[in-house]
């Protein structure tokens, strides 16, 4: 027992120093921890996992960041790194639903952006994409076998997307086979919610414009009820999430007739 004590203390001290580093910088990386503390990548990841379990940080791709108080309105570049593996799996499952000759609406958010990346690498033939998200459009701008319709309006920098009455008016003239949206919050009783009223109104119009709808939501989105309601569960045909999503919520969506795909 006594021989093991120094190792435990060293680990605890290192994790305290990582916490201090996180407080000063806002984020840390595995590469940085290897260099600063002289540990292996495995040890650095273990430290980050332990600190996440204690609520000290949120794991991101290649490192960790301070817990996000303002959550969904954190800068897009940061949000893209959070739960990256889960978002990749969700996006791959969504890609399998997109068929040649379809017209598909793709919403904003980091999981939708990941779907755009995968579409770029594997594009079904004669596909038409409608989007109001600039980061999605940029990823698909030169993709082969694809027509891109960009919805314009008032640019919302936080979500990297165009919203407002002009966007809604243009969307009102279009129809799609499939609408694929991300969401800030998802709840079986309330449905889909987001922080911005104008974006919620545009998303609601997109759901009405499509024959079927799918929402992409990693497990962190469950139980959150944000400011503006996009639509209740009756608007959804399908939900794609990761294996950490609460089973009780998934069962509630299934009971409402929503197909649930867990990646």
FENKA-V203618 format. One line per field, one symbol per residue. phi: phi as a letter, one per 40 degrees, with the letter a starting at -180 (. if undefined). burial: 1 if it has 9 or more other C-alpha atoms within 8 Angstrom, else 0. Layout:
phi->???
burial->???
This chain:
phi->.cccddccccccccccccccccccbgabbdcccdccbgbcccccccccccccccgcabcbcgiabcdcccfcccddccccccfcccccccccccdcccbdgcbbcbcchccccccccccccacccfcbbbabcccccccbdbccfbbbbbcbiccbcdcfacbhcccccccccbbbcabbbcacbaadcchcbacbcccccccccccccbcabbbbacccccgcbccbcciccccbcabbabcccccccccccdccgccbbbb
burial->00000000000001100110111001111100110000101001101110110001111110111100000011010010111101111111111001101111111111111111111100111111111111111011001011010011110101111111011101100001111111111111011111101011111111101111111111101101111111111001111111001000110111000111001
